[in-house]
């Protein structure tokens, strides 16, 4: 039997990765699900989930001395990414 591949994604400031969420006990997953259900029914989003770490990445074959040679990448928390997928579904 093949297991699902783990999503390769850099976690945000909370440092919680998809791998960590996959490894936590079922009881913890149920608590997280309860939190999502409460958030969804109340229409609230914790403020920490709205934050991102912006990291500049150098574009291929561009000068590192030119600011336009970089593109911004926003690192959001894995729990926030899950919330975004739920809303988009």
Phi, psi and omega in degrees: 000135179264138177270157178295143176291147179280134180295128178271109181204140179279126180288164178276206185298332181285347176062021177270118181261168175299324180298318178298314180298327180289331185269342184292154181299153180305321180300323178289322177298322179295321178294317178297318178298319177299320178297315178299317180297319178294316179300315182295314183290330179270347181069032182245152176228124178303139184300325179298334180283346181269000183261152179218154173262121180266123181239128177279132176245131180290130177288150180302139176058032179244157180287129178289352181266353180257119181302331180285356178279359184247149172240141181279141175236128180262122177262107178256164181292151178300320179296326176291319179298321178296317178300315179300319179294324179295318181291322182286341185287000000 
